[in-house]
């Protein structure tokens, strides 16, 4: 008779403990143990509990364990969240079985030993069978569903609470999310604003909304929102830094001439373009899209073109705005030399268009929906023992549930953006489809994207500076992990699970569009390293860049209106403070937009920063050391960013690694 020492680690999250009776079976290369009850039934109340499992003989090398639980006496079933199980064999070998998921049913759950294995590493028939069974079950649990033609597929689900337990919010996250939303609406209800459909009588009154929930930057924006410098700055370091590009030749539909614009030091527009000092923001994705009708009032959403000039002092300034794509007499080109309200009105229409472009393309499509594609494909095609699963699973945390919530509470038939944004529901799906057709692999890789937009040397571009450093640190980390497990290109090509993973992404995420440049298979180690870096960057850094500043720049509604209820001016000299107030959204629409951006910008109390891995999916020494090195380099970058920010009038914090969440979790 031999015995195995079994140590169970229960998670520290709220309600992780269980009163149920837990059973374990050990399975090795030479046999299996009896199904053993880990007495007493309250074992899971303690974070760490140790038990003895007796066997007639040694089981050889341990391959997997089976866990199941039953309710104790007449008590109801009680979910349990184990972190891991450690087993010391009679030969004094120690095996670690990572779990990190809820067990809430009475089924038998199998978990593999922690050493990462590729499919061609499996030499034991039992291991191969367990691997096949796991993926078979996962393909049922995580299936694809067509959300809308031309848009990435989503997870097949009947709502957030129908998702598998392992991808749902923790109790802490659920409570946080509900409290934040309720607290915001409660305050606004007390003020009697939620149902007030009147227009604002003056801009100062807007300050009464969330007067106690401002931030340092939202205060700054409120004070400076009419200034050209802040207007231009947001294209570089606001929540949508992905649109601006250098302009060497004016688009044919934007007929700005040298005579129109004033250039300092006697220069000209054509000369400044040749010298690389002119930049363009083109909202052509919004052209021809049907604007929403809100509370019976037709809304307006333009597709502007904006020209910006880098001045000799290295500051960016707007020099021309055209609010619609097609030149016409009733579509004037607005200039800084126009009347103050003409110019301000033109900028307000641009900022409102930026709200739509940012929320639908930069934020929803390019982070949330793509992160969901990466997560579903990972869960469907790679077993828990696969090295890429271990590397990427932390970067999928909460993504599926937050997206399910978004499809009901934000973009569903009664969602906030559907009811209170200019895009509404009809335009939103059309913009998504149009935007997807312009997504390329290069545009998702920040080093390539910066080159393609020719922004390598534009000054004061902190999104670029911090993003490139994060990419390089992340790339080296990913490279280290992948090269540890894949020694040659041949091993990449032989990994059928890896090939199925990327095939799923290409087909269901990018709709098999070859022009995107998304790989359909992996042939080399560098190919895999770059793609995995892109996935990690998209799910963490890119999402932080386009999400975390929403309240900073949209909390003061006139700076980023979600919709506009008045038409754009068709001739100059027709605007005033009164027309601006008539154009801005009414009180209750303003309130809904501000509640939304406040909620989306609020950090959760169970926030996990980039580079922190509280769940030890890797058990080998080398990848765990690489994780520690990764975190150390991120800490150094964080210190450098904080030192730089002390000298900035507007600190750029969104890509500070300590403020970047590991996954799309909000």
HUGIGI-V24818 format. One record per run of one state. SS is the DSSP state (~ for helix, > for strand, _ for the rest). FROM is the first residue (numbers start at 1). TO is the last residue. If there is no record, write none. Layout:
ss = {SS	SS}
from = {FROM	FROM}
to = {TO	TO}
This chain:
ss = {_	>	_	>	_	>	_	>	_	~	_	>	_	>	_	>	_	>	_	>	_	~	_	~	_	>	_	>	_	~	_	~	_	~	_	~	_	~	_	~	_	>	_	~	_	~	_	>	_	~	_	>	_	>	_	>	_	>	_	>	_	>	_	>	_	>	_	~	_	~	_	~	_	~	_	~	_	~	_	~	_	~	_	~	_	~	_	~	_	~	_	~	_	~	_	>	_	~	>	_	~	_	>	_	~	_	~	_	>	_}
from = {1	2	11	21	29	31	33	36	38	43	46	48	56	62	71	80	89	94	104	109	113	119	122	125	142	144	146	154	156	160	163	165	168	171	191	203	209	216	225	228	238	245	247	264	267	269	275	278	283	284	287	293	295	297	299	300	301	305	311	316	323	328	329	331	332	333	335	340	382	387	397	399	410	416	421	424	437	441	445	446	453	462	486	489	495	496	510	514	517	525	548	550	555	557	560	564	565	577	584	585	587	602	609	610	621	646	657	660	661	662}
to = {1	10	20	28	30	32	35	37	42	45	47	55	61	70	79	88	93	103	108	112	118	121	124	141	143	145	153	155	159	162	164	167	170	190	202	208	215	224	227	237	244	246	263	266	268	274	277	282	283	286	292	294	296	298	299	300	304	310	315	322	327	328	330	331	332	334	339	381	386	396	398	409	415	420	423	436	440	444	445	452	461	485	488	494	495	509	513	516	524	547	549	554	556	559	563	564	576	583	584	586	601	608	609	620	645	656	659	660	661	666}
